């Protein structure tokens, strides 16, 4: 099986005043290249924690995360950051756009902080805004955009470094269903065009219908519900 992502016996605990909170332990998961997987589950079950571990934003208590065969947590913190910036795109429920920046500047921001020359960064950012049908709003700040438009900007930003793996945490959770459906169709289209492998965390069964694999997270484990 040609996997882009694999976790082995992944565990995460958080210290409490008395004892520890075990989010999950010995969690095993594989994502084939080119597939979209939905991870479902009730709030607080650990879906976002799982994404953060995959992205190297948090550190597991035990186990391993392999991205394209590379054991992420055997790398230095600096190398993990490098891999995250180069190989992983992240879409958040609440967009996380910089309010003082225009759409173009928000999309270009990861390139600018990575040292890419401004003209080149803006050219690439504008191309992505065109792909998400927002080129006419490149000069507007987030406060002038609808929720769906802000999420399209966030999607463009997530793709600016041409990642291999796209992680989306409740990407439609802050949107009405009609707008959310258009966002999912956009993600699906870009996923195919850009040869991505993707994970979408959601509690909405309608979102899962857009995915190739559907997993349920409960009791610290992932159970495969359906696959295409």
C-alpha positions as CSV (number, residue, x, y, z in Angstrom):
1,X,0.0,0.0,0.0
2,X,1.4,3.4,-1.0
3,X,0.9,5.5,2.1
4,X,1.8,9.2,2.6
5,X,1.0,9.1,6.3
6,X,1.2,6.4,9.0
7,X,0.9,6.5,12.8
8,X,2.1,3.6,14.9
9,X,0.9,3.1,18.5
10,X,0.3,6.9,18.8
11,X,-0.5,8.0,22.4
12,X,-1.2,11.4,23.9
13,X,-1.7,12.2,27.6
14,X,-2.2,15.6,29.4
15,X,-1.3,16.1,33.1
16,X,-4.1,16.9,35.4
17,X,-4.0,18.2,39.0
18,X,-4.7,14.6,40.0
19,X,-3.4,12.0,37.5
20,X,-3.5,12.3,33.7
21,X,-6.0,12.6,30.9
22,X,-5.4,9.9,28.2
23,X,-6.8,11.2,24.9
24,X,-5.7,8.0,23.1
25,X,-3.1,5.3,23.1
26,X,-1.8,2.8,20.6
27,X,-3.7,4.6,17.8
28,X,-2.8,3.3,14.4
29,X,-3.7,5.0,11.1
30,X,-2.7,5.0,7.5
31,X,-3.6,7.4,4.7
32,X,-3.0,6.3,1.1
33,X,-1.5,8.9,-1.3
34,X,-4.2,10.7,-3.2
35,X,-7.1,9.9,-0.8
36,X,-9.3,12.1,1.3
37,X,-10.1,10.7,4.7
38,X,-12.8,12.0,7.0
39,X,-12.3,11.7,10.8
40,X,-15.6,11.9,12.7
41,X,-16.4,11.9,16.4
42,X,-18.1,13.9,19.1
43,X,-16.5,17.1,20.4
44,X,-13.6,16.5,22.8
45,X,-12.8,13.0,21.6
46,X,-9.4,14.0,20.3
47,X,-9.8,14.8,16.6
48,X,-8.0,18.1,16.7
49,X,-5.3,16.7,19.0
50,X,-4.7,14.0,16.4
51,X,-4.3,16.6,13.6
52,X,-1.9,18.6,15.7
53,X,0.3,15.6,16.3
54,X,0.3,14.7,12.6
55,X,1.3,18.3,11.8
56,X,4.0,18.3,14.4
57,X,2.3,21.1,16.3
58,X,2.1,19.0,19.4
59,X,4.3,16.1,20.7
60,X,3.0,12.6,21.3
61,X,3.4,10.9,24.7
62,X,4.3,7.7,22.8
63,X,4.4,6.3,19.3
64,X,5.5,7.5,15.9
65,X,4.2,9.6,13.0
66,X,5.7,8.8,9.6
67,X,5.2,11.3,6.8
68,X,6.4,10.0,3.4
69,X,8.3,7.3,5.4
70,X,10.1,9.9,7.6
71,X,9.7,9.5,11.4
72,X,8.7,13.1,12.2
73,X,9.4,13.0,15.9
74,X,12.9,11.7,15.5
75,X,13.8,15.0,13.8
76,X,14.9,18.1,15.6
77,X,12.3,20.8,16.3
78,X,13.8,22.9,13.6
79,X,13.5,20.1,11.0
80,X,10.0,19.3,12.0
81,X,9.1,23.0,11.4
82,X,10.8,22.8,8.0
83,X,8.8,19.7,7.0
84,X,5.6,21.1,8.3
85,X,6.0,24.3,6.3
86,X,7.1,22.5,3.1
87,X,4.8,19.4,3.1
88,X,1.6,20.2,5.1
89,X,-1.2,22.7,4.5
90,X,-3.6,23.5,7.4
91,X,-7.2,24.8,7.1
92,X,-8.9,25.9,10.3
93,X,-12.6,26.3,11.3
94,X,-12.2,30.0,12.2
95,X,-9.9,30.9,9.2
96,X,-7.1,32.5,11.3
97,X,-6.6,35.3,8.8
98,X,-4.6,38.4,9.8
99,X,-7.2,41.2,10.0
100,X,-4.9,44.0,9.1
101,X,-3.7,42.2,5.9
102,X,-5.5,42.0,2.5
103,X,-6.5,38.7,1.0
104,X,-3.4,38.8,-1.2
105,X,-1.1,39.5,1.8
106,X,-2.7,36.8,3.9
107,X,-2.2,34.2,1.2
108,X,1.4,35.3,0.5
109,X,2.3,35.5,4.2
110,X,3.9,32.0,4.5
111,X,6.1,32.7,1.6
112,X,7.1,36.1,2.9
113,X,8.1,34.9,6.3
114,X,10.0,32.1,4.5
115,X,12.2,34.7,2.7
116,X,10.6,34.6,-0.8
117,X,10.9,37.8,-2.7
118,X,7.7,39.9,-2.4
119,X,6.9,40.1,-6.1
120,X,7.2,36.4,-6.6
121,X,5.2,35.7,-3.4
122,X,2.4,38.0,-4.5
123,X,2.4,36.4,-8.0
124,X,1.9,33.0,-6.6
125,X,-0.7,34.2,-4.1
126,X,-2.7,36.0,-6.8
127,X,-2.7,32.8,-8.9
128,X,-4.2,30.8,-6.0
129,X,-6.8,33.5,-5.3
130,X,-7.8,33.1,-9.0
131,X,-8.1,29.4,-8.5
132,X,-10.5,29.9,-5.5
133,X,-12.4,32.5,-7.5
134,X,-11.4,35.5,-5.4
135,X,-9.0,37.4,-7.6
136,X,-11.4,40.4,-7.6
137,X,-11.1,40.6,-3.8
138,X,-7.4,40.4,-3.5
139,X,-7.1,43.9,-2.1
140,X,-9.9,43.5,0.6
141,X,-9.2,42.7,4.2
142,X,-11.0,39.8,6.0
143,X,-13.5,42.1,7.6
144,X,-14.9,43.0,4.1
145,X,-15.4,39.3,3.2
146,X,-18.1,36.8,3.9
147,X,-17.4,33.7,5.9
148,X,-17.2,31.6,2.8
149,X,-14.9,34.0,1.1
150,X,-12.6,34.1,4.2
151,X,-12.4,30.3,4.1
152,X,-11.5,30.4,0.4
153,X,-8.6,32.8,1.3
154,X,-7.6,30.4,4.0
155,X,-7.6,27.5,1.6
156,X,-5.5,29.5,-0.9
157,X,-3.0,30.2,2.0
158,X,-2.9,26.6,2.9
159,X,-1.7,25.7,-0.6
160,X,0.8,28.5,-1.1
161,X,3.8,26.2,-0.3
162,X,2.5,23.4,-2.5
163,X,2.1,20.9,0.3
164,X,1.7,17.1,-0.1
165,X,-0.7,16.7,2.8
166,X,-3.8,18.9,3.5
167,X,-5.3,18.9,7.0
168,X,-8.7,20.6,7.5
169,X,-10.1,21.0,11.0
170,X,-13.9,21.5,10.7
171,X,-13.5,23.6,7.6
172,X,-17.3,24.1,7.2
173,X,-18.1,24.3,10.9
174,X,-18.5,28.0,11.0
175,X,-20.6,28.2,7.7
176,X,-24.1,27.5,6.6
177,X,-24.5,24.2,4.8
178,X,-24.9,25.8,1.3
179,X,-21.7,27.7,1.7
180,X,-20.0,24.8,3.4
181,X,-20.9,22.6,0.5
182,X,-19.2,24.9,-2.0
183,X,-16.1,24.9,0.2
184,X,-16.0,21.1,0.2
185,X,-16.5,21.0,-3.5
186,X,-13.6,23.4,-3.8
187,X,-11.4,21.3,-1.5
188,X,-12.2,18.2,-3.5
189,X,-11.4,19.9,-6.8
190,X,-8.1,21.3,-5.6
191,X,-7.3,18.0,-4.0
192,X,-7.5,16.3,-7.4
193,X,-5.8,19.1,-9.4
194,X,-2.8,19.4,-7.0
195,X,-2.4,15.7,-6.3
196,X,-3.0,16.1,-2.6
197,X,-3.6,13.6,0.2
198,X,-6.1,15.1,2.7
199,X,-7.7,14.6,6.1
200,X,-10.9,16.4,7.1
201,X,-12.0,16.4,10.7
202,X,-15.7,16.8,11.1
203,X,-18.7,15.9,13.1
204,X,-21.0,16.3,10.1
205,X,-22.0,13.2,8.2
206,X,-22.7,15.3,5.1
207,X,-19.0,16.3,5.0
208,X,-18.0,12.7,5.2
209,X,-19.9,12.0,2.0
210,X,-17.2,14.0,0.1
211,X,-14.4,11.7,1.3
212,X,-12.9,8.4,0.1
213,X,-12.5,7.0,3.6
214,X,-14.6,7.7,6.7
215,X,-13.2,6.9,10.2
216,X,-14.9,7.2,13.6
217,X,-12.8,8.3,16.6
218,X,-14.1,6.9,19.8
219,X,-12.6,5.5,23.0
220,X,-9.2,6.5,21.8
221,X,-9.2,4.6,18.6
222,X,-10.1,5.1,14.9
223,X,-12.6,2.7,13.3
224,X,-13.0,2.6,9.5
225,X,-16.7,3.1,8.7
226,X,-16.6,3.2,4.9
227,X,-14.2,3.5,2.0
228,X,-14.3,3.9,-1.8
